[in-house]
Every structure is written in structure tokens, then in C-alpha cells.
Amino acid sequence: MTSPADSRRPRSFAPDDPALRPAPDAEATGAEAPTSSRRGRPPASPQPSNPRPTSADLSRGIRWGAMLLSGIVGLAALATVLWFTRYVEVALARQDWVGWIAFGLLCLVGLSALVLILREIIGMFRLKRLGTLRHEVTQALHDNDLPAERRAVRHLKRILGGRPDLQWQLARFSEHERAVMNAGDLLKLADRELMMPLDQEARRTILKAAKRIGMVTAISPMAWIAMLYVLIENLRMLRAVAGLYGGRPGPLGALRLGKLVVGHIIATGGVAMTDDLLGQFLGQDLLRRVSRRLGEGAFNGALTARVGAAAIDVCRPLPFISAPPVRARDMLAEAFRRNASVAVGS
């Protein structure tokens, strides 16, 4: 009998594993079975002498193409820096009006670079502040903690306190805030009184960007011009949406925010959903009458609306509690109703 320690444990093998080889026949070779097989243990898999090549072997070796491209880019950047440095040195060495103008322009460049760096740092800090507030609100809702809700609301009022367009909403919220006694109701009130006006303004911003992108794509003579405009307009839209909720990021902050938005869209399956929404919006009768360029514009506009809806989910300091969520499905028909009617009429 075999002891429990020597019993064979279940194992799984892939059918196409190249390490698997048929065991040699014991009668043909005359060799005895290994000791481990007699005890019930599986014999060790023999190592193949010449394994079959796989796609992993393609990544081996030195990437000379990447090294060549890196060297060319590095030389071009170094030549540009050296040319600019030599030009500035020659200009500053002169004692006439050329040298003084060069000195003034150099001071202007340094001051502008310093201001841009400070703005980027402040924008990153504001985005992080929105994320911290979102975490506090989520934790307070999960714990059903009224004091934590009041701390989160004070944090929200500090973020939105300097906004002149929200003074009436903040005063109205302060009037009803003292009457809230139950946990969860205070954040619902803040979501309804403070976040809903911002959601409506963000929705209008996204609709304007989607309409502009749809029209520019439809009338653009070259595809690369349309793609460049789509990229610039989406970055502008992301900065505007983040600014509505108190973020106000710079260009680098907008790129980081775009990365978060793209990750949010991928996590929620938004690209496939945009395809379905566009197919529902552009029916078969309409597709037979509109041009190919208008279809491309509608698709780019639909993607912009989806990016904007994801940006609201990312930048919003409060989750959607009592306020209705902003969905791309609700914005598509309004964004392209006028464009489609104009194209069909023409």
C-alpha cells in the first residue's frame, strides 16, 4: 500500500505543450520503470533536446532599428540645443541693441517656462485633490458616517467656494444643510444642489465639442488634419470638463487625465458600446442617404461624446448619488440631429 504522502496529486497539462513526449515503452527498451513511478509519483518530464520555436523567440536579440532611431533623434535634439546655445551666446556677447533684445527675450522665455511649470504643478495638485475628495465621499457612503459626510462636504465647499457662478447654489445648499440629520442625505443634497448644475454645463461643453468635431471631420480635405483637430479638441474638452469640477489642469495634466479617461473607457467597454450606439443612431435608411464623410464625422463625434462622459466620471468629486448620470447615449441624438438633417436635405 502507498502512504498518503506518496499518493499521486492531480496535475494538468496543455495538449500542445512541447515539453510533453510519449514515454518509451518499457517492454521495447527493457528498462525498468523509475522508482518514483512505482511509488505512484509521476516521472519527471524529460527535457526536449530541440524545442520547437515559438513567437517568444522573435523578441530575442538586439533591436538595431530601435537603436538607430534613438541615435538619430538624440543627434537631432543635441544639434538643436547646441545651435540654440551658440546663437544665444553670440547674441548676448554683443553690446548693442541686438544683445539687449536677446537678453530680454531670454528673460521672457525663462519667466514663461517657470510660470508654465508652476501651473502644471498646481494643476496636478488640484486633480489629486479631486481624487482625494472622491475617496472620502466613497468611504463615508460605505461606512454610513454622518461626521465624515460633513467633513467631505466642507472640503467640497472649499473647492467650489471661489466660483462666482455657484454662489446662489452654495447659499441654497447652506440653508438646507443644517436640517439634514440622517447619514447619506447630506451627500445626496450636495449632489443634487451643487453637482447637477456642473453636470449640465459639462454636458453642453461635450456637445459643442462633438458637433465641432463632426463638422470638421465631414468637411476636412485630408484625414491627418481631421485627426489632429480631433486630438486638440478632445484635450481642450478634457481641460474644460476638469476645470468645471475644480481641476483646471495644464497641458501635461490634460494628457495625464486623458490617460485616465482612456483607461476608464477600456475598463467599462465604452468603445464597443459607442459602436452599438452609433449603429442605433444611424439607421439603415439614414445610412443610405448620408455621405461617407458625414458617417466618419458622426463616428468621431460619438467617440468624443463617450470620452466626455468618461471624463465626467473621472473628474467628478462626487459619485452619482441622486443626480442623473451623464451618458453618451443621451447626447448622441442631440449632437447630430442638426448635422444629419442638413446632410439629408442637401
Buried (B, 14 or more C-beta within 10 A) or exposed (E): EEEEEEEEEEEEEEEEEEEEEEEEEEEEEEEEEEEEBEEEBEEEEEEEEEEEEEEEEEEEEEEEEEEEEEEEEEEEEEEEEEEEEEEBEEBBEEEEEEBEEBBEEEEEEEEEEEEEEEBBEBBBEBBEBBBEBBEBBEEBBEEEBBEBBBBBBEBBBEBBEEBEEBEEBBEEBEEBBEEBEEBBBBBBBBBBBBBBBBBEBBBEBBBBBBBBBBBBBBEBEEEEEBEEBBEEBBBBBBBBBBBBBBBBBBEBBBEBBBEBBBEBBEEBEBEEBBEEBBEEBBEEEBEEEBEEBBBBBBBBBBBBBBBBBBBBBBBBBBBBBBBEEBBBBBBBEEBBEEBBEEBEEE
